[in-house]
Amino acid sequence: MLVVDLILPPHSGVIPIAAFCVENGRWSRRGSEEVTTFTSSANVVASREVKLAAKEKGSQSEVWSQVAVAQDKLSANTGGSVKAPASPTSFQLALENKNVQTSADSYVKALSGIIDNKNDCIGYVFAINGKINSADIYASNALFRKLWPKLLQASAIEAVAELRRGEKFDAPKATEVEGFLDSGTKGVEEEKAVSGRVQMVTRDSKDNVSFDTRDRAKSDVVVHRNIIKKN
């Protein structure tokens, strides 16, 4: 799980990446997997608690703990264990579970087209069970559109994990959403250099935490802002 955004210009060379493991206890290959290189995943982490464990707390043990919690929630709401026999602790394999994907499909199909013909749309806020969860805002419509499918998929899977059948919820009011977005500019601020070009600014308040990725080469423009509700 990557915990920062990176801007990689051509011929950038080797750049270190901060990351957390989302598969507890496995130190050898599965089956015929290649051991000399990493494979890739197109997924975004589908759990607010896992994101907070990595991005806010910086705790590997907490990441593993919250992955297990997310797996249990998905298992309870999809009618069977999502833990893969090949590696029961793997969050990636849990996200690839057929029942998880099928359960998330209805959300994805219903919402995938909501940004069509909206060329001024640069991000989204999502809520689960009537409560705001988090938001992602980008520097341009083009960048947001490229990331929208995987962001929606992750949000849909998290909605499956948090599903409360038989209950009805009201959507958050517009003023509540506006207040949440405004909170992304408030709180105790901490700056950290990710690379020579990228700077991460974290703002921590009582209810929310936000992460700004700034491009130093472009007058510190905010390329991506991620705001997460703490509870």
N, C-alpha and C positions, 0 to 999 in steps of 0.2 A: 504494500500500500504506500503510494507516494504521498508525502505530506506537504509538499510545496509545488507551486507552478514554476516551470522553467521556460525561458525564451532561448531557443537554440538557433543562432544564426549559422549560415553555411560555414563549414570548416571551423567549427567552434572548438574542436578537440575534446579531450576528456574532461567531463564536468561531474563532480560528485553529486549524488542524489540522496537526500534523506528519505528513508523508507522504514516501514514496519512490516513484520511478518504477520500474515493472517492464517497461518497453518501451524499450529502448535505441535512441537515434538517430532517433526519429520526432518531428518538430516541426510537422507539418501534418496536416490531417484525412485520413481514409481515405474515399474515395468520396463519398457524400452525407451524411456525419456532420455533426451540428450543431457549429459551432465556438464558439458563445457560451456553452455550458453543458457541464458534465461529465455523462456518463451514469454509471450505477451498476453495480456488480457484487455479486452475492450470494455470491461465493466468499470463502473464507478461504485465505490463502497456504498452498500444499501443499508446503512444504519447510522442514525445520528449519534448514538452512544459510542460506536466504534470510531467515528470521526473525532468526537470530543476526546476520547482516550488517546488518540494519536496526536491530534493537532493542538489541543489545549493542555492535556496532562503530560504528553510525551512519554507515556508509560507502555512498554511492550507487554508486561504482564496484564495490564488493564485491557489492552487491545485483545489479547487472547481470551480474557474473561468475557468481554462484551461480544466477541464473535460467537462464543458458546451460547450466550443468552439469545442472540439473534437466530442462531440455528434452532434452538428450542422453540422460539416463537413461530418460526416458519414451519417447523414440523407439526406444531399444534394446529396451525391454521390451514394446512394443506392435506391433512389426513394421513400422514405417514412421515417417517424419518427422512430428513433431507441430508443426513450425514452419509457421505459416499463410502462404501466399503474400502475403496482404494486408499482413502485418507479421511477418517471421520472428522478430523479437526479443520479440514480445508474449507474456508469460506467461499473460495472460488468455485469449488465443486458443488457446494450447497446452492450457490446462485445458478449453476447450470442444471440443477435438478429439474426434471421434466414437469413435476407438479408445481414447482415454484414458477417456472416459465409460463405454464398454462394459466395459473391463477392470476399472474400479472398481466396477461394479454388483454383482458377486458379493459383495464385502465389505459394501457398503451394505445389500444385501438380507439378508445373514446377521446383521448387527449392529444394524440400525435399531430393532428391537423390544426390545433388552435393557434399556431403562429403563422399559418399560411396567409400570404398577402399582407402581413404585418411587418413592413420593412423598418419600422421604428422600434421594434421589440428587441431588447438587449438582455433580457433575463426573466426570471420567474421566482415566485414565492409559492411554496406548497404547504398545505395543511393536511393533517391526518386526524380523523375523529374530531373535527372542528377546532383543532389547535394548530397554530402555526408551528412548523417544524424548522424550516431553514429557507435560505434564498441564495441564488447565484446570479451575479450581475457581471456583464462583460463589456469590453470597450467598444464593441461593434456588433451590429446585427449579424454580419457574416460569421464572426467567431461564435456567437451564441448558436446560430443555426447548425453549425458543424457539430456542436456538443449536445444539442437538444435531445437527439434520440437516446444517447446513453444516460443523460441526466434523467429523462423521463422513465427509462427502464429501471434505474435505481430507485427512484421515488415510488414507482409502482410496486416493486418488490418490498420496500419498507412498509407500504400501505397494507400489503398482504400480511406481513409479520405482525402488524398492529391491529389487524381486523377484529372488530367487536360485533359479531353477528347479532342481528335483532335490535340493534340500537340505531337511533337516528341522531344526526348532529347538524347544527347550523354552521354554515360557512363563516369564517371570520369577516367582520365588517371592513369596509375599505379603509376606514380611519385606523383600525387596528393594524392593517397591513402597512399603511403609510408610516405609522409609529415604529413598527418593526424595522422597516427599511431605514428610517432615520436613526435608529439605534446603532446602525453600522458605522456611524461617524462619531460615536461617543464611547467613553470608557477609558480605563487606564491604558495608555499607549506604549507599545514596545516595538522597536525597530530591529530587524535582523537582516544582514546581507546574505542572500541565498547564493548569488554569484556576483561577478563583477558588474553585471548589468541589472540583475533582479534584486529587489528589496521587498521583504515581507514586513508588513505593519500589522500587528495584532492589537485589537482593542477589546478589553475585558471589562464587562459591567456586571451588575448583579444578575440580570436575567439572560443576557446574550453575550456571545463572543463573535468578533468578526475578524476576517483575515483579508488584507489587501495585498495584491501582487502589483508592485510598481515597476515600471520600466524606466530605469535611469537614463537610458539613451533617448527617451522620448519625453523629456521634461517631467519625469515621475508620474506619467499617466497611469491610472489604475486599470490594469489589463483585466483583472478579475477580483471581484469582492464576494466572499463567501460569509454569510451571516448564519449563525446556528443558535437556536433557542436552547438554553441550558436545561430547562425542565418544563 
